[in-house]
Amino acid sequence: MALRIGIYILAAVVLAAHFLRQGNIAPVVLCLCAPLLFLHRKRWTLIGLQLLAYGAAASWVVLALRLIQLRQQSGQSWTLAATILGAVALVTLLAGLLLNSRAIRERYPL
């Protein structure tokens, strides 16, 4: 269970770093505070954390598509950036999916 939560925290920190690079402080604070919801053991917090992870994965995919488009237009190589952002999106999606395991759901009652 600690590994599942650890992957989620890692995904949240990486997303916070992305927002920090853009200078958006409010999303940084939200990303860093979201894992604290694991301390509140209710099912709705688990569902909320999953939805945040899925939304973050979708935002990584959108960012990857935009970056690919920009790099193709400027004639730059885009494969490495797409691979990295794709991997980040997959880890973030995995973080959300792992919260749906039976071990986690048993610790977060309805």
C-alpha positions as CSV (number, residue, x, y, z in Angstrom):
1,M,0.0,0.0,0.0
2,A,2.9,2.4,0.7
3,L,4.2,1.9,-2.8
4,R,0.8,2.9,-4.3
5,I,0.6,6.0,-2.2
6,G,4.3,6.7,-2.9
7,I,3.7,6.6,-6.7
8,Y,0.8,9.0,-6.3
9,I,2.9,11.4,-4.2
10,L,5.7,11.3,-6.9
11,A,3.1,12.1,-9.6
12,A,1.8,15.0,-7.6
13,V,5.3,16.4,-7.0
14,V,6.2,16.1,-10.7
15,L,3.0,18.0,-11.6
16,A,3.7,20.6,-9.0
17,A,7.1,21.1,-10.5
18,H,5.5,21.6,-13.9
19,F,3.2,24.3,-12.5
20,L,6.1,25.9,-10.6
21,R,8.1,26.2,-13.8
22,Q,5.1,28.1,-15.3
23,G,4.9,30.3,-12.2
24,N,1.4,29.1,-11.2
25,I,1.6,29.0,-7.4
26,A,-2.0,28.0,-6.6
27,P,-1.8,24.8,-8.6
28,V,1.5,24.0,-7.0
29,V,0.0,24.3,-3.5
30,L,-3.0,22.2,-4.6
31,C,-0.7,19.5,-6.0
32,L,1.4,19.4,-2.9
33,C,-1.5,19.4,-0.5
34,A,-3.6,16.8,-2.4
35,P,-1.7,13.7,-1.0
36,L,-2.7,14.9,2.5
37,L,-6.2,13.6,1.7
38,F,-4.8,10.1,2.2
39,L,-4.9,11.0,5.9
40,H,-8.7,11.4,5.7
41,R,-9.9,7.8,5.4
42,K,-13.1,8.2,3.5
43,R,-14.0,6.8,0.1
44,W,-14.9,10.2,-1.4
45,T,-11.3,11.3,-0.8
46,L,-10.0,8.3,-2.6
47,I,-12.3,9.0,-5.5
48,G,-11.2,12.6,-5.6
49,L,-7.6,11.6,-5.6
50,Q,-8.2,9.3,-8.5
51,L,-10.0,11.9,-10.5
52,L,-7.1,14.3,-9.8
53,A,-4.7,11.7,-11.1
54,Y,-6.7,11.1,-14.2
55,G,-7.0,14.8,-14.9
56,A,-3.3,15.2,-14.5
57,A,-2.6,12.4,-16.9
58,A,-4.8,14.0,-19.4
59,S,-3.1,17.3,-19.0
60,W,0.3,15.6,-19.6
61,V,-1.0,14.1,-22.8
62,V,-2.4,17.5,-24.0
63,L,1.0,19.1,-23.2
64,A,2.8,16.4,-25.1
65,L,0.6,16.9,-28.1
66,R,1.2,20.6,-28.1
67,L,4.9,20.2,-27.7
68,I,5.1,17.7,-30.5
69,Q,3.2,20.1,-32.7
70,L,5.4,23.1,-31.8
71,R,8.6,21.1,-32.4
72,Q,7.4,19.7,-35.7
73,Q,6.6,23.2,-36.9
74,S,10.0,24.5,-36.0
75,G,11.8,21.5,-37.4
76,Q,13.2,20.3,-34.1
77,S,13.3,16.7,-32.9
78,W,10.3,15.8,-30.8
79,T,10.6,12.1,-30.1
80,L,12.5,12.4,-26.8
81,A,10.1,15.0,-25.4
82,A,7.1,12.9,-26.5
83,T,8.7,9.8,-24.9
84,I,9.4,11.6,-21.6
85,L,5.9,13.2,-21.3
86,G,4.3,10.0,-22.4
87,A,6.1,8.1,-19.6
88,V,5.1,10.8,-17.1
89,A,1.5,10.5,-18.2
90,L,1.5,6.8,-17.9
91,V,3.0,6.9,-14.3
92,T,0.3,9.5,-13.4
93,L,-2.4,7.3,-14.9
94,L,-1.0,4.3,-13.0
95,A,-1.0,6.3,-9.8
96,G,-4.8,6.8,-10.2
97,L,-5.4,3.2,-11.2
98,L,-3.5,1.8,-8.3
99,L,-5.8,3.6,-5.9
100,N,-8.6,1.3,-7.1
101,S,-7.0,-1.8,-5.6
102,R,-8.8,-3.9,-3.0
103,A,-6.1,-3.2,-0.4
104,I,-6.6,0.6,-0.7
105,R,-10.4,0.4,-0.9
106,E,-10.6,-1.7,2.3
107,R,-8.8,1.1,4.2
108,Y,-11.2,3.8,2.9
109,P,-14.7,2.7,3.8
110,L,-17.9,4.1,2.4
